[in-house]
């Protein structure tokens, strides 16, 4: 059904645009982090804080795209394998960076692995999509792991860097339980919208009205996930110290990602194979380049 007139704003942002925006913000965020770790600025510098705060938008956009990918991919095993390989590469990098004597990057201990967040979220959605309840219930496993990772990070801080055996630092999520929670709630919002429109016997299928409804439901889910995380951060104890480095308000800025998600049109856009695979490799490559440049300029 094609709508003659839409009551909603034009949906002009596709998956390609979201990926480029997310990758760009992520890159800026890592440059700012390098300036405060290897460069001349302090992490409390107001400019660094403001720019990194704006760059919080990247993570919800990545989560949003994982939800879309987990829903629409025809071969979930290949999709999960790519995420798993990248998580393993980053994990190996953390081990080498932390333990090699000539590197000894102690700050890597609390960085986490963003691809592990994304993999756990994708697996949870895959389980929830299944029609069998025995499979749906398995979604509790990635949720449990993300919570255990959160607890391990807090315990790590409480015992001053001693090894935490049940989730070692090179097997932890980067955003604690926030990412998995956000992706699950986004998926629930997506399916809730589909359920509502299923009452109209396909009258709104493939229309802007339905797409905007999905976007809005997922935006509300994003806001809810951030609020839950914010409440936990406000009540964090020494043993349950969450990601935001004692500045919980900063993570709330990621809610601004709704500006992009609301205008999502559900289309892939430019989707050549080099870009699909290159967007995974870009994470590792850009970190190596940034690290190399800053070591050359400021030394190590």
C-alpha positions in Angstrom: 0.0 0.0 0.0 1.3 3.4 -1.0 0.2 6.4 1.1 -0.9 9.4 -0.8 0.0 11.8 2.0 2.1 11.1 5.1 1.5 12.8 8.4 5.1 12.1 9.4 8.4 13.7 8.4 10.3 12.4 5.4 12.3 9.3 6.1 15.6 10.0 4.3 18.3 8.2 6.3 19.3 4.7 5.3 21.6 2.1 6.9 24.6 3.4 5.0 24.2 6.9 6.4 23.8 5.6 9.9 26.9 3.5 9.6 29.0 6.4 8.3 27.8 8.7 11.0 28.4 6.1 13.7 31.9 5.3 12.4 32.7 9.0 12.1 31.6 9.8 15.7 33.5 6.7 17.0 36.7 7.9 15.3 36.4 11.4 16.8 35.8 9.8 20.2 38.9 7.7 20.0 41.0 10.7 18.8 39.8 12.6 21.9 40.6 9.6 24.1 44.1 9.5 22.6 44.6 13.2 23.3 43.8 12.6 26.9 45.8 9.4 27.3 48.8 9.8 25.1 48.5 13.5 24.3 48.8 16.8 26.2 45.3 17.0 27.5 43.6 15.8 30.7 40.5 13.6 30.6 38.8 16.4 32.6 39.4 19.0 30.0 36.1 20.6 29.2 36.5 20.5 25.4 37.4 16.8 25.6 34.4 16.0 27.8 32.0 17.9 25.5 33.2 16.3 22.3 33.3 12.8 23.8 29.8 13.5 25.2 28.5 14.3 21.7 30.2 11.1 20.4 28.1 9.0 22.8 25.6 9.0 19.9 27.7 6.4 18.1 27.0 3.4 20.3 23.1 3.5 20.1 23.5 3.8 16.3 25.6 0.7 16.3 23.1 -1.1 18.5 20.3 0.0 16.2 22.0 -1.4 13.2 22.7 -4.7 15.0 19.0 -5.0 15.7 18.2 -4.4 12.0 20.9 -6.9 11.0 19.8 -9.6 13.4 16.2 -9.2 12.2 16.8 -9.2 8.5 19.9 -11.3 8.0 19.2 -14.5 6.1 22.3 -16.3 7.5 22.6 -15.5 11.1 25.5 -17.9 11.6 27.7 -15.9 9.2 26.5 -12.6 10.8 27.4 -13.8 14.3 30.7 -15.3 13.0 31.9 -11.9 11.7 31.0 -10.3 15.1 32.7 -13.2 16.9 35.9 -13.0 14.9 36.2 -9.2 15.5 35.5 -9.7 19.3 38.3 -12.4 19.3 40.7 -10.1 17.5 40.1 -7.2 20.0 40.4 -9.6 22.9 43.8 -10.8 21.6 44.8 -7.2 21.2 43.9 -6.4 24.8 45.9 -9.4 26.1 49.0 -8.4 24.0 48.7 -4.7 24.9 48.3 -5.4 28.6 50.9 -8.1 29.1 53.7 -7.4 26.5 56.5 -5.7 28.5 57.3 -3.1 25.8 53.6 -2.0 25.6 52.2 -2.5 29.1 49.0 -0.5 28.3 47.4 -0.8 31.8 44.4 1.4 30.8 43.3 -1.4 28.4 42.2 -3.4 31.4 38.9 -1.5 31.7 38.2 -0.9 28.0 36.1 -3.9 27.2 35.2 -5.3 23.7 32.5 -3.5 21.8 32.0 -6.4 19.4 31.2 -8.6 22.3 28.4 -6.2 23.3 27.1 -6.4 19.7 27.5 -10.2 19.5 25.6 -10.8 22.7 22.8 -8.4 21.6 22.5 -10.1 18.2 22.4 -13.6 19.8 19.7 -12.5 22.3 17.6 -11.2 19.4 18.1 -14.3 17.4 16.8 -16.4 20.3 13.8 -14.1 20.9 12.9 -14.3 17.2 12.5 -18.0 17.4 9.0 -19.4 17.6 9.9 -22.1 20.1 9.9 -20.9 23.7 12.7 -23.3 24.6 14.9 -21.2 22.3 13.4 -17.8 23.3 14.4 -18.5 26.9 18.0 -18.9 25.9 18.1 -15.1 25.5 18.7 -15.0 29.2 22.3 -16.3 28.6 23.7 -13.2 26.8 21.8 -11.0 29.3 23.4 -12.9 32.2 26.8 -12.7 30.7 26.6 -8.9 30.3 25.5 -8.5 33.9 28.4 -10.8 35.1 30.7 -8.6 33.0 29.4 -5.5 34.7 29.9 -7.0 38.1 33.4 -8.2 37.2 34.4 -4.7 36.1 33.2 -3.2 39.4 34.9 -6.0 41.4 38.1 -5.4 39.4 38.1 -1.8 40.5 37.3 -2.7 44.1 40.3 -5.1 44.4 42.7 -2.8 42.6 43.3 -4.7 39.4 43.6 -8.3 40.7 42.5 -10.9 38.2 38.8 -11.7 38.2 38.5 -15.3 37.1 34.8 -15.6 36.2 35.0 -12.8 33.5 38.6 -11.7 32.9 39.2 -8.2 31.5 39.8 -9.5 28.0 36.3 -11.1 27.8 34.2 -8.2 29.0 31.6 -6.0 27.3 32.6 -2.4 26.7 29.3 -0.8 27.9 28.5 -3.3 30.7 24.9 -4.5 30.4 23.7 -1.3 28.6 24.2 -2.5 25.1 22.4 -5.9 25.5 19.6 -4.2 27.3 19.3 -1.5 24.6 19.2 -4.0 21.8 16.7 -6.3 23.4 14.4 -3.3 24.2 14.7 -2.0 20.7 13.8 -5.4 19.3 10.8 -5.5 21.6 9.8 -2.1 20.4 10.1 -3.2 16.8 7.9 -6.3 17.3 5.4 -4.3 19.3 4.9 -2.0 16.4 4.5 -4.9 14.0 1.9 -6.4 16.4 -0.1 -3.2 16.4 -0.1 -2.9 12.7 -0.9 -6.6 12.1 -4.4 -5.7 13.3 -4.9 -3.8 10.0 -4.5 -6.9 7.8 -1.5 -5.6 5.9 -3.1 -2.2 5.0 0.0 -0.4 6.2 2.6 -2.9 5.1 5.7 -1.2 3.6 4.4 2.3 4.3 6.0 5.3 5.9 3.5 5.1 8.7 4.6 1.7 9.7 8.3 2.5 9.4 7.9 5.6 11.4 6.0 3.7 14.1 8.9 1.2 14.3 11.4 4.0 14.5 9.4 5.7 17.3 9.0 2.4 19.3 12.8 1.8 19.1 13.5 5.3 20.1 11.4 4.9 23.2 13.2 1.7 23.9 16.6 3.5 23.6 15.4 6.2 26.0 14.2 3.5 28.5 17.5 1.6 28.4 19.5 4.8 29.0 17.3 5.7 32.0 17.6 2.2 33.5 21.4 2.4 33.1 21.4 6.0 34.5 19.5 4.9 37.7 22.0 2.0 38.2 24.9 4.4 37.8 23.5 6.8 40.3 23.3 4.0 42.8 26.6 2.4 41.9 28.7 1.1 44.7 32.4 0.5 44.7 31.8 -3.1 43.7 29.2 -2.2 41.0 30.9 0.7 39.3 29.5 1.1 35.8 31.0 2.4 32.5 30.5 6.1 32.7 33.4 6.9 34.9 31.4 8.5 37.7 29.7 11.0 35.3 26.4 9.3 34.6 24.9 12.4 32.8 27.4 11.9 29.9 25.9 8.6 28.8 22.4 10.2 28.7 23.7 12.3 25.7 23.6 9.1 23.7 19.8 9.6 23.7 20.4 12.2 21.0 20.8 9.4 18.6 17.0 9.5 18.3 17.5 12.4 15.9 18.9 9.9 13.3 16.8 6.9 14.1 13.5 8.8 13.7 14.3 9.5 10.1 15.4 6.0 9.2 13.7 4.7 6.1 14.5 1.0 6.5 16.6 0.8 3.3 20.2 -0.4 3.1 21.5 2.3 0.8 25.0 1.8 -0.5 25.8 -1.8 0.5 28.7 -3.1 -1.5 30.6 -6.1 -0.1 33.8 -4.1 0.5 31.9 -1.6 2.7 30.1 -4.3 4.7 33.3 -6.1 5.5 35.5 -3.0 5.6 33.3 -1.4 8.3 34.2 -4.3 10.6 38.0 -4.1 9.8 37.9 -0.3 10.2 37.6 -0.6 13.9 41.0 -2.3 14.3 42.7 -0.4 11.5 41.7 3.1 12.8 42.8 2.3 16.3 46.3 1.2 15.1 46.6 4.3 13.0 45.6 6.6 15.8 47.9 4.9 18.3 50.8 5.0 15.8 50.4 8.7 15.0 50.2 9.7 18.7 53.2 7.7 19.6 55.2 9.3 16.8 54.1 12.8 17.9 54.1 12.5 21.7 56.3 9.5 22.3 55.3 6.6 24.5 
